[in-house]
């Protein structure tokens, strides 16, 4: 299986790189291409992983891609994403994008990966270390199962990440926002 990883370069989401590190047959795109080039890559890969900052409108380009109007993955890519059923969508509010466009794969809802996001989500008093431990645990669990099917990924990641959720409020928030369709 050929996997295309789209992970716009950003220091605050660097921990996500651990997730796709074990994948053997992958192409990683982090910057520098235009949407038409990406569209061609989507077509020629079996599975698409999209990770980073986002919104219900798609995966943000965070200034790393040319001619994108703010998003590298948006509704213009939906027709190709619909052809694949084992995608991975890891960004804040990816659930709204996936649901709206009837896509298939493993995906996240609002996902806290920074202290400011914790505050935004109503979790006051969260320090950087708590977020860092949550990020590390999530990415470590995902990396263990990333070459499995979407249901196996969710089942195992939720099982492992929930162990941390017992003592980590960020993990407790995030684990309830891991989905599969």
Helices and strands as residue ranges (DSSP letters): E 3-7, G 11-16, H 17-21, E 26-29, H 35-43, E 47-51, E 54-55, E 58-60, E 71-73, G 75-77, H 78-81, E 87-90, H 94-101, E 105-108, H 115-120, H 128-145, H 150-165, H 169-175, E 178-180
